[in-house]
C-alpha cells in the first residue's frame, strides 16, 4: 500500500492527484475501482483503467458488474479490483507497475488485513501473487472520492448505472460480509425490542476499561434490567422483599425502600437523574456505582 498523494478531501485534491500521476514512470497501469449501493440495497461496481505514457493517461478499458442485494459495498469494491487486475495475467504489455486507487478505506483495510478470509479478498490476493511472479509490481493507495478526479468519477458513474441494472453478474453470490451485516442488524433489532430502555451499541465505553470484570458485569446487568434478580424468561418474577413491586434491577436501583440508605450515599456522590439511561453510563458515576452495587448485592448476587 502506497501513501496517498492527498490524505484528505481539502486543498485542491484533484490538482494534487493529477500532479502525482504525472510523476509515474512510462508503462504504468492506473486503475480506479468503485462501488455503489442504492436505497433498495442493490449493489454494483465499476472500474476504469488507464495506461501512463509521456506523463499522460490513456484509457485502456472499463467495466461494471451488478451484485444484486446480497453483497456489501466492500465486496463490490474488492471485486472491481479483481476485475481490474485479471487482464494483466494475459496481457502482452511490458511488465511494469500497476497502481489501484481505492476511495473506500474499509475495503483497503480488508485487503491489507485479511484475517477474516473474505472471498473477494482472497481472490484479489491470489491474483496479485501470480502477477508478482510474472514481474508486475502491484500497489494500492487511497483516492479521495467526489473530488472530480477523472478516473474515480468514471468508475463511480459505471457502478451506479450497473447497480440499477436488471442484469445480474453471472457469478454473483451471497457474501460473508453481507451475512455478518445482516446478523448485526437483526441483533440490534432484537436488542431494541427486548430491552427498549437500553441504547444498542457495539462500542465498549472507554471509562470502564479500568473497572474490574465483576463490577463491569454488574453495571451492565442493571443497565439492561438483567441482574441476578431477574429469573429466566419462563419463570415468574418474584416480588421484591419490600413487597411494593417485582424484584427488577430498575426497581431495586431506583425505588426499593430497602436500599434507601445506600441510595442516599449514591446520590451524594453522583450527578444526573437516576431515572435516565445516561446515569449508569456517565463516567463520573462509575466509581460510586461500583461501591453501591456490591454493598447492596444488586448486580452481583440475589441477596440484599
N, C-alpha and C positions, 0 to 999 in steps of 0.2 A: 504494500500500500504506500503510495506516494503522498507527501504533504500537499494539501490543496493550495493552488495558487492564490486563492482568496478564501479565508476561513469563515466569512460571514457574508451577508447579503447587502452590505452597505459600502459606500465609497467606490463607485464605478466598478462593480464586479464584472460586467460584460467586457469593458476595456482591458481590465487586468487579465481576464481569462484568455481573451484573444491575443493579447501580447505574449502570454506564456506559450500559446500554441505556436507562435512564430519562432520560438526558440527550439522547437523539436527538430531532430535530425530528419533528413530526407528518408522516405520509405516507411516512416512511422504510420501505424494504423490507429485511428482515433474513433472510439465508439461511444455513443450516448444511448444507454438503455433507460426506459422509463415505464411506469405502470400507472394505472388509473382505476379507481373504484367508484362506481356510480351509486346513486341513492338506493337503487334496487339491489345493491350488493354485487352487481355484475362487475367482474374484474377483467381488464385487458392489459396487454403490454405492447410496447413499440420500441423500435431501435433505429438508429441512423448511424451509418459507418462512413468514415472519410479516410482518404489517403493524403498524407502530407508530402508535398514536393515543392521545393523552392519557396518555402515559407507560406505556401498556400494550401488550403484544404480542398480536395476534390471528392465529391460524393461517390462512394463505391456501391452502396446499396442501402436498403431499408426493409423493414418487415414489421409484422404485428401478429399477435395471437389473442384469441378470446378464451379465457379460462372458465367462464361460467360463474356460478355463485358458490363454489366450493374451494376457493383459494383466497389468500390474503394478498395485499399489495406487495409484501415482501417476496412471496412466491413468484408473482408475475415479474418483479424486478430481476430476481435471480434467473428466471427462465429467459428473460431478454438477454442477460449476459451470456447464458449458454448458447442462445441462437447467434449471438454476435461472434463468439469465438469458434463456433463449429466450422464455418467456411475456411478458417485458417488451416485446418487439418489437411485440406486437399488443394489449397491454392499453390500455384507455381511461382508466386511472387517471392521476392527476396525476403528471407527470414530476418526480421528486424524487431522493433519494439511495438507493442500494442498497448494502448492506454485506454482504460474503460472509465468514463466519467459517470459516476452514480450520484444522483441527487437525494437518495434515501439513506440516511446514516444508519438506520436499523439494519437494512439489507447489507451494508458494508460490514457491520459488526457480526452479523450472522455468517457472512462469508469468511471473516477473519477468525472468529472463534466458533468453529463448527462442532461444538461438543454435543449438540443435540442431533447431529447427523440427519439434517433435513434433506429431503430427496433432491431438490434442485441444487442445493449447496454441494452435495456430494457429486452430482454430475458436472457442475462447473469446475470443481477442483480436479476431478479426474481428467477433464479435457485440458485444463491448464498444465497439468503434469505431463500429458502427452505432447503438448505444444512445446514445453520446455525441452523435451528430448529432441524435438525437431529443430531447435535453435531459436525459438521465439522467446522474447522476454515480455511477460505479461504483467502489467501493473494496474492497480485500481486507485482512484482518488475521488474525493468528494467534489461535486459540482453544485453550486447554488441553483435552485430551481426558480422559475418565473422571473428571470433577470434578462430576458431577451438574448440568451446565448443560443445561437442558431441551431446547433445540434440537439440541445435539450428541448427547445421549443418544438422541433420537428418530431422528436420521439414522443413527446407528451401529446401532440396532436394525433399521432397514429394510435397511441394507447387509448385515448378517449374514444376515438372513432371505432376501434375494434371492440371496446367494452360494450358498446351499444349494438354490436352486430348480432345477428341471429345465428351465424355460423360458428360453431364451437371448434376450438383447437382439437385436432384429431386425438391427441394423447392427453387431453385434459383429465385430471383426476382430483379426488378429494385429498387435500394435503394435511400433513401433520400440524402445521401452524394453524390452519383453519380449524381443525378439531380442537386444538388447545384453546383457541379464542372462543369457540362455541361453549366449551366446558366452563370457561371462566365466566362468560355471560350468564350461563344457566345458574352457576353458583351464586353470582351476585343477585340474580332474581329471586332465588330461594332464600338467600340471606335477608333481602328486603321484606319478603313475605313472612318469614318465621320470626324475624327479630326487627320489627318495624321501628323500635326505639333506637337501634344502633345505626351507625353510619358505615356501610361496607367500605373496606379499604384493604389493599394488599401491602401497604407500606407500614412497616413497624415504626412506632414513634421513637425518635432519637433520644428523648428524655428518659425512656425506660431501659436504655442499654445497660445502665449501671445497677438496675434493680435485680435482686435475685429471682430465680425462677418461681419459687413458691408464691412470692408477693405479686409477681407479674401475672401469674395464672389467676390469683385471687382477684386482682383488679379487673381483669377482663371477664372473669366469671360474673362478677357483679354488674359490669357494664352491659353484658349480654343477657342479664337476668337468668344466669345458669349456674348459680352457686351450688354447693352440696345440698342446700335445702330443696332444690328443685329435683323431684323424682323423675324417672324415665317417663316418656310420653304416655305409656299405657297404665301408669299408676296414678291414683288420685292424690292430689296435693293435700298435705296435712295442714291444719290451721297453725298459725303462729302460736307459740306458748302464751302470748299476750291475749289471745282469743279475739282480736279485733279484725284480723284479716288472714289470708293464706300466707304461709311461710315462704314468700318470694324474696329474692335478693333486694328488689327495689323497696319492698315494704320494710324489711329489716334495716336497710340503709337510711331510709327517709322518715319512716313513720312509727316504727315499733317503740312503745314506751319503755320496753325492757332495756333499750340501748340509749336512753336519753342522756345519762351521764357521759358516756363515751362520745355521743354525738355533739354535746356541748363543747367538749375539748376539741373535737374535729373542726367545728365551726370557727373556733378561735384561731386555729392555725391555717385555715384555708380561705380562699376567695371564690366568689361566684355563687350561683344558685345551685343547691344540691339537686333540685328538680330538673336541671338541664343536663344534656348529654355531655357538654363540654366540661362539666365539673370534674369528672373522673379523668379526663384526658388532659387537663390543664397541668403543665409541668410543675407549677408551684404547689399543687395539691398532692403530688405523688408521695412525698415522704410522710405527710400526715395520714394519708390513706394507708400507707404501709404499716403504720402504728395502730391505726383504728381497726383494720380488718383482723389481724391476729388476736388483738385484745378481746374482740367480740366473737371470734370464731367464724365470722362472716367471710365466705370465700375460701376458707382453709378447712373447716370441718363443719359438721352439722350440729355443733354444740355451742350454745351461747354461754 
